[in-house]
Amino acid sequence: MVWEVVWSAKSVKQLGKIDKKNTQKIYDSVLDCIQDPFKTVIRLTNSPFYRLRIGSYRVILDLQQNKMIIFVVETDHRGRIYKK
């Protein structure tokens, strides 16, 4: 079964600040995991969220298993995303 991807307003705004090449890589990587997201994501320690690694960028995801939704919470550079 295929999962649905929902982007938060914050993640869309953050994507707008990233260069076009990396934005496309991030977008494609998120869409690549709609078949089985658990193959590519790792759960964050002491958190209900997961992370997807794309080069030096990280995408924080909330996987809602009962609704089959991948909710993209945040997207940012690895040096900044974990400090929030």
C-alpha positions in Angstrom: 0.0 0.0 0.0 1.1 3.5 -0.7 1.5 6.2 1.9 0.3 9.7 1.4 2.8 12.6 1.9 1.6 15.8 3.7 4.0 18.8 3.9 3.6 21.2 6.9 3.6 25.0 6.1 6.9 25.3 8.1 8.6 22.6 6.0 7.5 24.2 2.7 8.8 27.6 3.9 12.1 25.9 4.9 12.4 24.2 1.4 12.0 27.7 -0.2 15.2 28.8 1.5 17.3 25.9 0.2 18.8 25.9 -3.3 16.8 24.3 -6.1 19.1 21.3 -6.6 18.9 20.2 -3.0 15.2 21.0 -2.8 14.6 18.6 -5.7 16.7 15.9 -4.0 14.8 16.3 -0.8 11.4 16.2 -2.5 12.4 13.1 -4.6 13.8 11.3 -1.5 10.6 11.9 0.5 8.5 10.6 -2.5 10.8 7.5 -2.8 9.8 6.3 0.6 6.0 6.2 0.0 6.0 2.4 -0.6 7.7 1.5 2.7 9.1 4.4 4.7 10.5 2.2 7.4 13.3 1.0 5.1 14.8 4.5 4.8 13.9 6.4 8.0 15.4 6.2 11.4 13.5 6.9 14.6 14.8 9.8 16.7 15.9 9.0 20.2 13.3 9.9 22.9 11.0 11.3 20.2 7.9 10.1 18.3 9.4 11.5 15.1 11.7 9.9 12.4 14.4 11.4 10.3 15.3 11.0 6.7 18.9 11.9 5.7 19.6 13.5 2.3 23.2 14.6 2.1 23.8 17.3 4.6 20.0 18.0 5.0 17.6 16.2 7.3 13.8 15.8 7.1 11.9 15.3 10.3 8.8 13.1 9.7 5.8 12.0 11.7 4.6 8.6 10.4 0.9 8.2 11.2 0.6 4.5 10.7 -3.1 4.1 11.2 -3.9 6.7 8.4 -0.8 5.8 6.2 0.4 9.4 6.2 3.9 10.7 6.1 3.7 14.2 7.7 6.8 16.3 6.9 7.4 18.4 10.0 10.7 20.2 9.3 13.4 20.3 6.6 16.7 22.0 7.3 20.5 21.6 7.3 21.8 19.0 9.8 23.7 21.6 11.8 20.5 23.5 12.6 17.6 21.1 12.6 18.3 19.3 15.9 18.8 22.6 17.9 15.1 23.5 17.5 
